[in-house]
């Protein structure tokens, strides 16, 4: 116990092993040189995020009750069995038995990184080491954009910086759900790395309001990202629609109504109708975005254009008018039914196919007929009736 008490003072002050009692010094000196094949001593490397807790375990297989101790990278004894000579309260005993010495280190910092030695006082002594690796997430993540407001067709530059990480951060870019490729540069300051990634992006009107995301790929952190929304100015989009006639052809004598719609950023401030390559007919009525022709005729044929403009530029949409003949009116077919009523009528007439006997002696035709009717017994006389 006296030896332990003497050792605790120098170890707490970072003292050298030379201040230890001769017997303990001899044991420590023998442990400084790894001997044996370490088949009975087991440990694992530890990776921990800065500020978290690292746990070091020195385990013995087939223990024979030999003494286990844990040393820091400066080979100062942290724990000798269940006794802590090193006066760093961040080290706490988690478990001690004949087969294991398990120690926790809270609030880990970069200065704690390195090799920690597990020693087993056998004959010959055994020693293995475990490495503590400390991960440091980026301190800050910032996107700088070259132009707050861009115009469609421009190429803009965005820079994303991840500061003071360990190891160096990998930066990924996304526009909406689409991953883009940037160009990264790494600067090292002491044990820390600052990474800046540059993205060149040609913007269009479809990019207005779309988020550009800078995402960090680092083992010490999950889902660390920042984003900026693009603001893109673009010239108007123009569309002409026909309100009337809703369906069918534009015919002579009928009305025509057109509407012009324009969208842009900024919103168009100037909108006008014109007739391409000709004067606008006098009977055409333009009211805001509407164009009305109440009575079409073939002199109205032509191309009508709606123009809209804003601070970015001017756009237009055309409507080609062709006036067709009015529909031809054909009278409905007429069905006529004719009914003929026949009334039978008998007309009796007498005429002679041969001249009556004695007709030549008659003074006139009537006399001849009378003379003929008077001769009823004449067998040569012939009569016919016309009905």
C-alpha positions in Angstrom: 0.0 0.0 0.0 2.9 2.3 0.7 4.1 1.7 -2.8 0.8 2.7 -4.2 0.7 5.8 -2.2 4.1 6.9 -3.4 3.2 6.2 -7.0 0.0 8.2 -6.9 1.8 11.4 -6.2 4.1 11.5 -9.2 1.6 10.0 -11.5 -0.9 12.6 -10.6 1.7 15.3 -11.4 2.7 13.4 -14.5 5.8 12.1 -12.7 8.2 9.6 -14.2 8.1 5.9 -13.3 11.6 6.4 -11.8 10.0 7.6 -8.6 8.2 4.3 -8.0 9.6 1.7 -5.4 12.3 -0.6 -6.9 10.1 -3.7 -7.1 7.2 -1.9 -8.7 9.6 -0.1 -11.0 11.0 -3.4 -12.1 7.6 -4.8 -12.9 6.7 -1.6 -14.9 10.0 -1.7 -16.8 9.4 -5.3 -17.8 5.9 -4.3 -19.0 7.2 -1.5 -21.2 8.5 -4.1 -23.6 5.8 -6.3 -25.1 6.6 -9.9 -24.4 4.7 -13.1 -25.0 2.1 -13.6 -27.7 -0.7 -11.9 -25.8 -3.0 -14.9 -26.1 -4.6 -14.3 -22.8 -5.1 -10.5 -23.0 -7.9 -9.0 -25.2 -9.1 -5.5 -26.0 -10.7 -3.5 -28.9 -10.1 -0.1 -30.5 -12.5 2.7 -29.5 -14.0 5.4 -31.7 -15.8 8.2 -30.0 -17.3 11.6 -30.8 -15.8 14.5 -29.1 -17.6 15.2 -25.8 -19.0 11.7 -25.5 -17.8 8.8 -23.3 -15.1 6.3 -24.3 -15.0 2.9 -22.6 -11.8 0.9 -22.5 -11.9 -2.8 -21.7 -8.9 -5.0 -20.8 -10.0 -8.6 -20.6 -8.2 -11.8 -19.6 -9.0 -15.2 -20.9 -8.2 -18.1 -18.6 -7.3 -15.7 -15.8 -4.8 -16.8 -13.1 -5.5 -13.8 -10.9 -2.6 -11.8 -12.4 -2.6 -8.1 -11.9 -4.2 -6.0 -14.7 -3.4 -2.3 -15.2 -4.2 0.4 -17.8 -1.8 3.1 -18.9 -2.4 6.3 -21.0 -0.5 7.3 -24.2 2.2 8.8 -22.0 2.5 5.5 -20.2 1.1 6.8 -17.0 -0.9 4.4 -14.9 -4.6 5.2 -15.1 -5.8 2.1 -13.1 -3.8 -0.5 -11.2 -6.3 -3.2 -10.4 -9.2 -1.1 -8.9 -6.9 1.8 -7.8 -6.6 5.0 -9.8 -3.3 6.7 -9.3 -3.9 9.3 -12.0 -5.9 12.2 -10.6 -8.1 12.7 -13.6 -11.6 12.3 -12.4 -12.9 11.8 -16.0 -11.6 8.2 -15.7 -14.0 6.1 -13.7 -14.0 2.4 -12.9 -16.8 0.6 -14.6 -15.9 -3.0 -13.8 -13.1 -4.8 -12.0 -12.6 -8.5 -11.6 -9.8 -11.1 -12.1 -10.7 -11.3 -15.7 -11.6 -7.6 -16.7 -10.6 -4.1 -16.0 -13.1 -1.7 -17.7 -12.7 2.1 -17.4 -14.8 4.9 -18.8 -13.5 8.3 -20.0 -16.1 11.1 -20.0 -16.0 14.3 -22.0 -13.5 13.0 -24.5 -11.4 15.6 -26.3 -8.8 15.5 -29.1 -6.0 15.5 -26.5 -7.2 12.1 -25.3 -6.6 10.5 -28.7 -3.9 7.9 -28.9 -2.8 4.4 -27.7 -3.8 3.1 -24.3 -2.0 0.0 -22.9 -3.4 -3.0 -21.2 -0.8 -4.8 -19.2 -1.0 -8.2 -17.5 1.7 -9.1 -14.9 2.3 -12.7 -15.9 5.6 -14.4 -16.4 6.6 -13.1 -18.9 4.4 -9.9 -18.7 1.9 -9.3 -21.5 0.9 -6.1 -23.1 -1.6 -5.0 -25.9 -2.9 -1.6 -26.8 -6.2 -0.1 -27.8 -6.4 3.1 -29.9 -8.9 5.8 -29.0 -9.9 7.8 -32.1 -11.8 11.0 -31.5 -14.2 12.3 -34.1 -15.1 16.0 -34.3 -18.2 17.1 -36.3 -18.1 20.3 -38.2 -18.4 23.3 -36.0 -20.4 25.2 -38.5 -22.0 24.8 -41.9 -22.6 27.8 -44.1 -23.7 28.4 -47.7 -22.6 31.6 -49.5 -24.3 32.4 -52.7 -22.7 34.7 -55.3 -26.0 36.5 -56.3 -29.0 36.6 -54.1 -31.2 37.2 -57.2 -30.2 35.6 -60.5 -31.6 36.0 -64.0 -32.5 32.9 -66.0 -29.6 31.7 -68.1 -27.0 33.0 -65.7 -24.4 30.8 -64.0 -24.1 31.5 -60.3 -21.5 30.3 -57.8 -22.4 28.8 -54.4 -19.9 27.9 -51.7 -20.5 25.6 -48.7 -18.0 25.6 -45.8 -17.8 22.9 -43.1 -15.4 24.2 -40.4 -13.1 22.5 -38.0 -13.9 18.8 -38.3 -11.9 15.6 -37.8 -11.6 13.8 -40.1 -12.1 16.0 -43.1 -15.8 16.3 -44.1 -17.3 15.2 -47.4 -19.7 17.7 -48.8 -22.6 16.7 -51.1 -24.8 19.1 -53.1 -28.5 18.7 -54.0 -30.9 20.8 -56.0 -34.3 19.6 -54.9 -33.9 15.8 -55.0 -31.2 15.8 -57.7 -27.6 15.4 -56.6 -25.1 17.7 -58.1 -21.3 17.7 -58.3 -19.2 20.3 -56.6 -15.4 20.9 -56.2 -13.9 20.7 -52.7 -10.8 22.1 -51.1 -9.4 21.0 -47.8 -7.4 23.1 -45.3 -5.8 21.7 -42.2 -5.3 23.7 -39.1 -3.5 21.7 -36.4 -5.6 18.5 -36.0 -8.7 20.0 -37.6 -9.9 20.3 -41.2 -12.0 22.9 -42.9 -13.6 21.9 -46.2 -15.1 24.3 -48.8 -17.0 23.0 -51.7 -17.8 25.2 -54.8 -20.9 24.6 -57.0 -21.4 26.3 -60.3 -25.1 26.3 -61.3 -26.8 27.6 -64.5 -30.3 28.6 -63.4 -33.5 28.7 -65.3 -37.1 29.8 -64.5 -37.9 26.3 -63.3 -35.3 26.8 -60.5 -37.1 29.7 -58.9 -38.0 28.8 -55.3 -36.1 25.5 -55.5 -33.8 24.7 -52.5 -30.1 24.1 -53.0 -28.9 21.8 -50.2 -25.4 21.4 -48.7 -25.2 18.1 -46.9 -22.4 16.8 -44.7 -21.2 13.2 -44.9 -19.2 12.7 -41.7 -19.0 9.7 -39.2 -19.5 12.0 -36.2 -22.8 13.4 -37.3 -26.0 12.5 -39.1 -28.4 14.6 -41.2 -26.3 17.8 -40.9 -27.3 20.1 -43.7 -28.1 23.6 -44.6 -30.0 25.1 -47.6 -30.7 28.2 -49.6 -33.6 28.9 -51.8 -32.9 30.1 -55.3 -34.6 33.3 -56.5 -34.6 33.5 -60.3 -36.0 36.3 -62.4 -37.4 35.4 -65.9 -39.2 37.0 -68.8 -43.0 36.5 -69.2 -44.6 33.3 -70.4 -47.6 34.2 -72.6 -50.6 32.1 -73.6 -53.6 33.0 -75.8 -56.8 31.1 -75.3 -60.1 31.3 -77.3 -63.1 31.9 -75.1 -65.7 32.0 -77.9 -66.6 30.1 -80.0 -65.9 27.4 -77.4 -65.9 24.8 -80.1 -66.2 24.8 -83.8 -65.0 27.0 -86.5 -64.7 30.8 -86.6 -67.4 31.7 -89.1 -68.3 34.9 -90.9 -70.9 36.8 -89.0 -70.2 35.2 -85.7 -68.2 36.7 -82.7 -64.7 35.9 -81.5 -63.3 36.5 -78.1 -59.6 35.9 -77.1 -57.9 36.1 -73.7 -54.2 36.7 -73.1 -52.5 35.4 -69.9 -48.9 36.3 -69.0 -46.8 35.1 -66.0 -43.2 36.2 -65.2 -40.9 37.3 -62.4 -41.4 40.1 -61.8 -45.0 40.0 -62.9 -45.5 41.7 -66.4 -46.4 45.3 -66.2 -47.1 45.9 -70.0 -49.4 43.8 -72.1 -50.8 44.7 -75.6 -52.5 43.2 -78.6 -51.4 43.8 -82.2 -52.0 42.4 -85.7 -48.9 41.0 -87.3 -48.0 42.6 -90.7 -51.2 44.5 -90.8 -53.3 47.2 -89.1 -55.7 46.2 -86.4 -59.3 46.3 -87.8 -61.2 49.3 -86.4 -64.1 47.1 -85.3 -61.8 45.1 -83.0 -62.3 45.9 -79.3 -59.4 45.4 -77.0 -60.1 45.5 -73.2 -57.1 44.8 -71.0 -56.1 41.2 -71.8 -59.2 40.5 -73.9 -59.7 40.9 -77.7 -63.3 40.9 -79.1 -64.6 40.9 -82.7 -68.4 40.9 -82.6 -69.0 40.2 -86.2 -66.3 38.3 -88.1 -65.7 38.9 -91.8 -63.0 37.6 -94.0 -61.0 40.8 -93.9 -60.2 39.9 -90.3 -58.1 37.0 -91.4 -54.5 37.2 -90.1 -52.2 36.7 -87.1 -53.1 38.4 -83.8 -50.3 38.7 -81.2 -50.3 39.3 -77.5 -47.1 40.8 -76.2 -46.1 41.1 -72.5 -42.9 42.5 -71.0 -41.2 42.9 -67.6 -37.8 44.1 -66.4 -36.1 40.9 -67.7 -37.5 40.9 -71.3 -40.4 40.6 -73.7 -42.4 37.6 -74.9 -45.4 37.0 -77.1 -48.0 34.4 -78.2 -49.8 34.3 -81.6 -53.3 33.4 -82.7 -53.9 32.7 -86.4 -57.4 33.6 -87.4 -59.1 32.2 -90.5 -62.7 33.1 -91.0 -64.8 30.4 -92.7 -68.0 30.8 -94.7 -71.2 30.9 -92.7 -73.2 27.7 -92.7 -75.4 27.1 -95.8 -79.2 27.0 -95.0 -80.9 24.1 -97.0 -84.7 24.0 -96.7 -86.0 20.7 -95.3 -87.2 18.2 -97.9 -91.0 18.4 -98.6 -93.2 15.3 -99.3 -96.3 16.0 -101.5 -99.2 13.4 -101.7 -101.5 13.8 -104.6 -105.0 12.1 -104.5 -106.9 11.7 -107.7 -110.6 11.0 -107.6 -112.1 9.7 -110.8 -115.8 10.2 -111.4 -117.0 7.8 -114.1 -118.9 9.7 -116.7 -120.7 8.1 -119.7 -120.9 10.1 -122.8 -123.0 8.7 -125.7 -122.3 9.9 -129.2 -123.3 8.6 -132.6 -121.2 8.9 -135.6 -121.2 7.0 -138.8 -118.4 5.1 -140.1 -119.9 5.0 -143.5 -122.0 7.8 -145.0 -125.7 7.4 -144.5 -127.6 6.5 -147.5 -129.1 9.6 -149.1 -126.7 12.0 -147.4 -125.7 13.4 -150.7 -129.3 14.6 -151.2 -129.5 16.4 -147.9 -129.3 20.2 -147.9 -126.9 20.2 -144.8 -125.3 17.9 -142.3 -128.2 18.0 -139.8 -130.6 17.0 -142.5 -128.4 14.1 -143.5 -128.2 12.9 -139.9 -132.0 13.1 -139.5 -132.4 11.3 -142.7 -130.1 8.6 -141.5 -131.8 8.2 -138.2 -135.0 7.7 -140.0 -133.8 4.7 -141.8 -133.7 2.2 -138.9 -134.3 -0.8 -141.1 -131.4 -0.2 -143.3 -129.3 -3.3 -142.8 -126.2 -1.6 -144.2 -126.3 1.1 -141.5 -123.7 0.8 -138.7 -123.6 2.6 -135.3 -120.7 2.9 -132.8 -120.8 4.4 -129.2 -118.0 6.3 -127.5 -118.0 6.0 -123.8 
